[in-house]
């Protein structure tokens, strides 16, 4: 009876060890869950960026106003007949 009890205790310890530290154990599941959470947050950020870029591409394809605004802000261009004023802050 004593040998059976010792065998069962050892078996329990082995199973607990595999549960916590073995392949697919609780520690590995926790680590993978953390990686998954990080990847999900990165996906949300990238989806927002993609939506912004998609809207910008759509504006550039459809309207002249978006192209004009881009030329003014990025390239510093002005229309004919306009006067350019630059202010300098102290």
C-alpha positions as CSV (number, residue, x, y, z in Angstrom):
1,X,0.0,0.0,0.0
2,X,2.9,2.3,0.8
3,X,4.5,1.6,-2.5
4,X,1.2,2.5,-4.3
5,X,1.0,5.8,-2.5
6,X,4.6,6.7,-3.3
7,X,4.0,5.7,-7.0
8,X,0.8,7.9,-7.1
9,X,2.6,10.9,-5.5
10,X,5.5,10.6,-8.0
11,X,3.1,10.2,-10.9
12,X,1.3,13.4,-9.7
13,X,4.5,15.3,-9.5
14,X,5.6,14.2,-13.0
15,X,2.2,15.2,-14.4
16,X,2.3,18.6,-12.6
17,X,5.8,19.2,-13.9
18,X,4.7,18.5,-17.5
19,X,1.6,20.7,-17.0
20,X,3.6,23.7,-15.9
21,X,7.0,23.3,-17.7
22,X,6.6,20.8,-20.5
23,X,5.8,21.3,-24.2
24,X,2.4,23.1,-24.4
25,X,2.5,23.7,-20.6
26,X,1.0,26.7,-18.8
27,X,4.2,28.8,-19.0
28,X,4.4,28.4,-22.8
29,X,0.7,29.1,-23.2
30,X,1.1,32.3,-21.2
31,X,4.1,33.4,-23.3
32,X,2.2,32.7,-26.6
33,X,-0.8,34.6,-25.3
34,X,1.4,37.6,-24.6
35,X,2.8,37.5,-28.1
36,X,-0.7,37.2,-29.5
37,X,-1.8,40.3,-27.6
38,X,1.2,42.3,-28.9
39,X,0.5,41.1,-32.4
40,X,-3.2,42.1,-32.1
41,X,-2.3,45.6,-31.0
42,X,0.2,46.0,-33.9
43,X,-2.5,44.8,-36.3
44,X,-4.9,47.5,-35.1
45,X,-2.3,50.1,-35.5
46,X,-1.5,48.9,-39.0
47,X,-5.1,48.7,-40.0
48,X,-5.6,52.3,-39.0
49,X,-2.5,53.3,-41.0
50,X,-3.8,51.4,-44.0
51,X,-7.2,53.1,-43.8
52,X,-5.5,56.5,-43.7
53,X,-3.3,55.7,-46.7
54,X,-6.3,54.3,-48.6
55,X,-8.3,57.5,-48.0
56,X,-5.4,59.6,-49.1
57,X,-5.0,57.5,-52.3
58,X,-8.7,57.8,-53.0
59,X,-8.5,61.6,-52.5
60,X,-5.5,61.9,-54.9
61,X,-7.3,59.8,-57.5
62,X,-10.6,61.6,-57.4
63,X,-9.9,65.3,-56.6
64,X,-7.7,68.1,-57.7
65,X,-8.0,69.8,-54.2
66,X,-6.0,67.0,-52.6
67,X,-3.3,67.2,-55.2
68,X,-3.2,71.0,-54.8
69,X,-3.0,70.8,-51.1
70,X,-0.2,68.2,-51.3
71,X,1.8,70.4,-53.7
72,X,1.4,73.4,-51.4
73,X,2.4,71.7,-48.2
74,X,5.0,69.3,-49.4
75,X,6.6,71.1,-52.3
76,X,5.9,74.7,-51.3
77,X,4.2,75.5,-54.6
78,X,1.9,78.5,-55.2
79,X,-0.6,79.3,-57.9
80,X,-0.1,81.9,-60.6
81,X,-1.1,85.3,-59.3
82,X,-0.6,84.4,-55.6
83,X,1.9,86.2,-53.4
84,X,3.9,84.1,-51.0
85,X,4.5,85.5,-47.5
86,X,6.8,83.9,-45.0
87,X,6.6,84.8,-41.4
88,X,9.5,84.3,-39.0
89,X,8.9,83.8,-35.3
90,X,11.3,85.3,-32.8
